[in-house]
Amino acid sequence: MLVFTDVQIVAEATKYFPGIAAVKSGYVPVGGCEWGSGDPFFVRAVDGPGGALYQIDHEAVAGDETLIEEGVEVVLGAFARLVEYVEGE
């Protein structure tokens, strides 16, 4: 996972799908996929600090630009657990 910079967060949320639709549903973009799918990662502010990390499929956007929840996958039950997967440099 590539952790987004503030510029990348704003771009995903305002210029690209599924980010635009995800933000309307309460998700906040936090990263991108480096493994091939290109599907971005999100958190939800309403979930709080123990909230999940989600990956949203690029095709999870309806014709009216709303999010199709079936395209949302929980990747980690608590996004704070990401530190367990950080490799040392």
C-alpha positions in Angstrom: 0.0 0.0 0.0 1.2 3.4 -0.9 0.2 6.0 1.7 -1.2 9.1 0.1 0.2 12.6 0.6 -2.2 15.4 1.3 -2.2 16.3 -2.4 -3.0 12.7 -3.4 -5.8 12.6 -0.8 -7.4 15.7 -2.2 -7.0 14.5 -5.8 -8.6 11.1 -5.1 -11.5 12.7 -3.3 -12.2 15.4 -5.9 -10.9 14.2 -9.3 -11.1 10.4 -9.5 -13.6 7.6 -9.0 -14.2 5.7 -6.8 -12.9 8.6 -4.5 -15.6 11.1 -5.5 -18.4 8.6 -4.7 -16.7 7.3 -1.6 -16.3 10.7 0.0 -20.0 11.3 -0.5 -20.6 8.1 1.5 -18.3 9.2 4.4 -15.0 7.5 3.3 -11.6 9.3 3.3 -8.9 8.2 0.9 -5.6 7.2 2.5 -3.7 5.1 0.1 -3.3 3.4 -3.2 -2.7 -0.2 -4.3 0.8 -1.0 -5.4 0.0 -4.7 -6.3 -1.8 -4.3 -9.5 -5.5 -3.6 -8.9 -5.0 0.2 -8.5 -8.0 0.2 -6.2 -7.6 2.9 -3.5 -7.8 2.4 0.3 -10.1 4.4 2.6 -11.0 4.9 6.2 -14.3 6.3 7.6 -14.2 9.2 10.0 -17.3 7.9 11.8 -15.5 4.7 12.6 -13.1 6.5 14.9 -9.5 5.6 15.7 -10.3 1.8 15.9 -12.0 1.9 12.5 -11.4 -0.4 9.6 -9.3 0.0 6.5 -11.3 -0.4 3.3 -10.4 -1.0 -0.3 -13.0 0.2 -2.9 -13.1 -1.3 -6.4 -12.9 1.3 -9.2 -16.1 -0.2 -10.6 -18.1 0.3 -7.4 -19.7 3.5 -8.7 -23.2 3.6 -10.1 -24.3 5.6 -13.1 -25.5 8.4 -10.8 -22.0 8.5 -9.3 -23.0 7.0 -6.0 -21.0 4.2 -4.3 -22.1 0.6 -4.7 -21.4 -0.8 -1.2 -20.9 -4.4 -2.6 -17.6 -3.0 -4.0 -16.3 -2.1 -0.6 -14.0 -4.6 1.1 -12.7 -4.5 4.7 -8.9 -5.1 4.4 -8.1 -4.7 8.1 -10.5 -4.6 11.0 -8.6 -1.7 12.6 -6.5 0.6 10.3 -4.1 1.2 13.2 -2.8 -2.3 12.6 -1.1 -1.1 9.5 2.0 -0.5 11.6 2.4 -4.2 12.0 3.0 -4.5 8.3 5.6 -1.7 7.9 9.0 -3.0 6.7 12.1 -1.5 8.1 14.4 0.4 5.7 
